[in-house]
Amino acid sequence: MKKLALCLTLLCCLTVFSLAARADLDEIENYYVTVDVRQDASADITYQIEWKVLDSTLEGPLNWVKIGIANRHADELTALTGNIKKLRVSGSGDEAYVRVDLDRSYYQDEVITFAFKLHQSWLCTEEGGTVNFKFAPSWFNDLEVRNFILRWNEQGVYSAAPEPRQLDGYYYWQGSLKKGEKGVVTVKYQEGVLEPATHAKEDDDRAEAILEMMVFIFILTVIIIAIVASRSNRHYRGGFRGGGGFGGGGTIHHSCACVSSCACASSCACACACAGGGRAGCTAKQLYGAKAEEEKLRRALRDERR
């Protein structure tokens, strides 16, 4: 019974430790996103974030972050502050993001303000003669945003929702964001105001043709090898079976694409469905050591009961 009581005590301690580990590591004090749409319906997007470190013990100091973007079709990355060491686009589909490597490690109670911009394509859909954007900048499942402002260049805009305010040539929306909350806006342009690029569909067709050729060559090679092997060994029995193929993700209209991603530009009836960013280590470490010890104690309890 003493051993059982000790195991239960340790298990409770580990549970408390695990709950404590889920405490907030950081918060975002200010988060500004500015969107300037180009004539081809792509956009220049600027991100400015004021990030405060609340705890640098449980997961270590802050040295890089992930900021979700609409999709992998982003280029022209430019650091706007000197505390950014490196920028790069990573992931694909629902996991597209910009990794921001900072100039050093940041510790508890330190605040870092960093900014960068990029050129983002495949953001819009066309319907009923209008070009439509449904956009949610990167959101954060594990962080609160105390002050959030999304600015959208008002030039040529036909309608915007929710109802925005206006200042210095921009529509803007302001508020705070709870953990996991998204700031989604819809912006529409009348027919003829924008001229969405057509290269996206052409690029997809070219990539699809190359993939088809590679698959054909691979299958042909396997067949030849199987025939040669069967003829060289009379007792050989076998072959291969299986199947496969590929297809597109629906119809792509100009620079539009089906997108469901961390900073969602929702189009082609796709839905926003994932977290938009995070701190280095937040999802990677997960206290594996503590979990392993907890499992050992659970086994010990089961053995004790037997």
C-alpha positions in Angstrom: 0.0 0.0 0.0 2.9 2.4 0.7 4.3 1.7 -2.7 0.9 2.3 -4.2 0.4 5.6 -2.3 3.9 6.7 -3.5 3.1 5.9 -7.1 -0.2 7.8 -6.9 1.6 10.8 -5.4 4.2 10.8 -8.1 1.5 10.4 -10.8 -0.4 13.4 -9.4 2.8 15.5 -9.4 3.4 14.6 -13.0 -0.1 15.5 -13.9 0.2 18.9 -12.2 3.5 19.4 -14.0 1.9 18.5 -17.4 -0.9 21.0 -16.8 1.6 23.7 -15.8 3.6 23.0 -19.0 0.5 23.9 -21.0 0.6 27.5 -19.5 1.1 30.3 -22.0 4.6 30.6 -23.3 4.1 33.8 -25.2 1.5 36.4 -26.2 1.2 38.8 -29.1 0.7 42.3 -28.0 0.3 43.8 -31.5 -0.3 42.1 -34.8 -0.6 44.2 -38.0 -1.3 42.9 -41.5 -1.5 45.1 -44.5 -2.7 43.9 -48.0 -2.1 45.7 -51.2 -3.7 43.9 -54.2 -1.9 44.0 -57.6 -3.6 44.4 -60.9 -3.1 40.6 -61.5 -5.1 39.8 -58.3 -2.0 38.7 -56.4 -1.1 40.7 -53.3 1.8 42.3 -51.5 1.2 41.5 -47.8 3.1 43.0 -44.9 3.3 41.4 -41.4 4.3 43.3 -38.3 4.3 41.4 -35.0 5.1 42.5 -31.4 5.8 39.2 -29.7 6.3 38.9 -25.9 8.0 36.0 -24.2 6.1 34.9 -21.1 8.2 31.8 -20.3 11.6 30.8 -21.5 12.1 27.8 -19.1 9.6 25.1 -20.2 10.4 25.3 -23.9 13.5 27.3 -23.9 14.0 30.9 -25.3 12.3 32.2 -28.4 14.6 32.0 -31.4 12.3 31.4 -34.4 8.6 31.4 -35.2 6.2 30.2 -37.8 3.7 32.6 -39.4 1.0 30.9 -41.5 0.4 32.1 -45.0 -2.4 31.4 -47.5 -0.5 28.8 -49.6 3.0 28.0 -50.9 2.7 30.4 -53.8 4.6 33.2 -52.0 7.8 34.9 -53.1 9.7 38.2 -52.8 10.2 37.7 -49.1 11.8 40.8 -47.6 12.8 41.4 -44.0 11.8 44.9 -42.8 13.5 44.8 -39.4 17.1 44.1 -38.6 16.3 41.4 -36.0 15.3 38.9 -38.7 18.2 36.6 -39.6 16.5 34.5 -42.2 13.1 34.1 -43.9 11.9 31.1 -45.9 8.6 29.6 -47.1 8.0 26.0 -45.9 5.3 23.4 -46.0 2.5 23.1 -48.4 -1.3 22.8 -48.6 -2.7 23.2 -45.1 0.7 23.7 -43.6 2.2 26.6 -45.6 4.0 29.1 -43.5 6.9 31.5 -43.3 9.7 30.5 -40.9 11.2 33.6 -39.3 14.7 33.0 -37.8 15.5 35.7 -35.3 18.9 37.3 -34.7 19.2 35.8 -31.2 17.4 34.0 -28.4 14.8 36.0 -26.5 14.0 35.3 -22.9 11.2 35.8 -20.4 9.6 39.3 -20.4 11.5 40.3 -23.5 9.5 41.8 -26.4 10.6 41.5 -30.0 9.0 43.5 -32.8 9.7 42.1 -36.2 8.2 42.8 -39.7 8.5 41.3 -43.2 6.6 41.4 -46.5 5.9 38.9 -49.3 4.2 38.6 -52.6 1.3 36.1 -52.4 -0.6 34.5 -55.4 -3.6 32.2 -55.7 -5.9 34.2 -53.5 -9.1 34.9 -55.3 -12.1 33.4 -56.9 -14.3 34.8 -59.7 -18.1 34.5 -59.5 -20.9 36.5 -61.2 -18.5 39.0 -62.7 -16.7 39.8 -59.5 -13.3 38.9 -58.2 -13.6 37.8 -54.6 -11.1 37.5 -51.7 -11.9 35.7 -48.4 -8.9 36.2 -46.3 -7.9 35.3 -42.7 -4.3 36.2 -41.7 -2.4 33.7 -39.7 -4.0 32.9 -36.4 -2.6 31.2 -33.3 -4.1 28.3 -31.4 -1.8 28.7 -28.4 -1.4 32.5 -28.2 -3.7 35.4 -27.5 -3.4 38.5 -29.7 -4.1 41.6 -27.6 -4.4 44.0 -30.5 -5.0 43.0 -34.1 -5.3 45.3 -37.1 -5.9 44.1 -40.7 -5.6 46.9 -43.4 -6.7 46.4 -47.0 -5.9 49.0 -49.7 -9.3 50.4 -50.7 -8.4 51.2 -54.3 -11.0 49.6 -56.7 -12.8 47.7 -53.9 -16.5 47.2 -54.6 -17.5 45.9 -51.1 -15.9 44.7 -47.9 -17.3 42.8 -44.9 -17.6 42.9 -42.0 -18.1 46.7 -42.3 -14.7 48.3 -42.1 -13.4 51.7 -41.1 -11.3 53.8 -43.4 -8.0 55.6 -42.8 -5.3 56.9 -45.2 -6.6 55.0 -48.2 -7.1 51.7 -46.4 -10.1 49.8 -45.1 -9.2 48.4 -41.7 -10.6 46.1 -39.0 -9.4 46.1 -35.4 -9.9 44.0 -32.4 -8.3 41.3 -30.2 -8.1 37.6 -30.9 -8.5 34.8 -28.5 -6.6 31.5 -28.9 -7.6 30.0 -32.2 -9.8 32.9 -33.2 -9.6 34.1 -36.8 -10.0 37.5 -38.3 -11.8 36.7 -41.5 -12.7 39.4 -44.1 -14.4 39.3 -47.5 -13.4 41.8 -50.1 -14.9 42.0 -53.6 -13.9 43.8 -56.9 -16.2 44.4 -59.8 -15.5 42.8 -63.2 -12.7 44.6 -65.1 -11.0 46.2 -62.1 -8.5 43.4 -61.7 -7.1 41.1 -64.4 -6.2 37.8 -62.6 -3.1 36.1 -64.1 -3.5 33.0 -66.2 -0.1 31.4 -65.6 -1.2 29.4 -62.6 -3.4 27.0 -64.7 -0.6 26.7 -67.4 2.0 25.9 -64.7 -0.3 23.2 -63.3 -0.9 21.6 -66.8 2.9 21.5 -67.4 3.6 19.9 -64.0 0.8 17.4 -64.6 2.3 16.4 -68.0 5.7 15.9 -66.5 4.3 13.8 -63.7 2.4 11.7 -66.2 5.6 11.0 -68.2 7.5 10.1 -65.0 4.8 7.6 -63.9 4.7 6.1 -67.4 8.5 5.7 -67.5 8.6 4.1 -64.0 5.8 1.6 -64.9 7.5 0.7 -68.2 10.8 0.2 -66.4 9.2 -2.1 -63.8 7.5 -4.2 -66.6 10.8 -4.6 -68.5 12.7 -5.6 -65.4 10.0 -8.2 -64.6 10.0 -9.7 -68.1 13.8 -9.9 -68.1 13.9 -11.5 -64.7 11.2 -14.1 -65.6 13.1 -15.1 -68.7 16.5 -15.4 -67.0 15.1 -17.7 -64.2 12.7 -20.5 -65.2 11.6 -21.1 -61.6 10.9 -17.4 -61.0 7.2 -16.7 -60.1 5.9 -13.3 -59.2 5.3 -9.9 -60.6 3.8 -6.8 -59.3 0.4 -5.5 -58.6 -1.1 -2.2 -57.5 -2.4 0.9 -58.8 -2.2 4.6 -58.6 -2.9 7.9 -60.3 -3.2 11.5 -59.8 -5.6 14.3 -60.6 -6.1 18.0 -60.2 -7.8 19.7 -57.3 -10.7 21.0 -59.3 -10.9 23.8 -61.8 -8.4 26.7 -61.4 -9.7 30.0 -62.6 -6.8 32.4 -63.4 -4.7 32.9 -60.3 -7.3 31.3 -58.0 -6.8 28.0 -56.3 -8.5 25.7 -53.8 -6.8 26.7 -50.5 -7.3 25.5 -47.0 -4.4 26.7 -45.0 -2.9 28.4 -42.0 -3.6 31.8 -43.2 -6.5 31.1 -45.3 -7.5 32.6 -48.6 -10.6 30.6 -49.0 -11.6 29.8 -52.5 -13.2 27.1 -54.7 -15.4 26.3 -51.7 -12.4 25.3 -49.6 -12.5 25.9 -45.9 -10.0 27.4 -43.4 -9.0 24.5 -41.2 -5.7 24.8 -39.4 -3.7 26.9 -37.0 -1.8 29.8 -38.4 1.5 29.9 -36.6 3.4 29.2 -33.5 6.6 29.4 -31.5 9.6 27.2 -32.1 9.3 24.1 -29.9 5.6 24.6 -28.9 4.4 21.6 -30.9 7.7 19.7 -31.2 8.8 18.8 -27.7 5.5 17.9 -26.0 7.3 16.8 -22.9 8.1 13.4 -24.1 10.2 12.7 -21.1 7.4 13.4 -18.7 5.0 11.3 -20.7 7.4 8.4 -20.6 7.8 8.6 -16.8 4.0 8.8 -16.5 3.6 5.6 -18.5 6.2 3.8 -16.3 4.2 4.8 -13.2 1.0 3.6 -14.8 2.6 0.2 -15.4 3.9 0.1 -11.8 0.4 0.7 -10.6 -1.0 -2.0 -12.7 1.7 -4.4 -11.4 1.0 -3.4 -7.8 -2.7 -4.1 -8.2 -2.0 -7.6 -9.5 
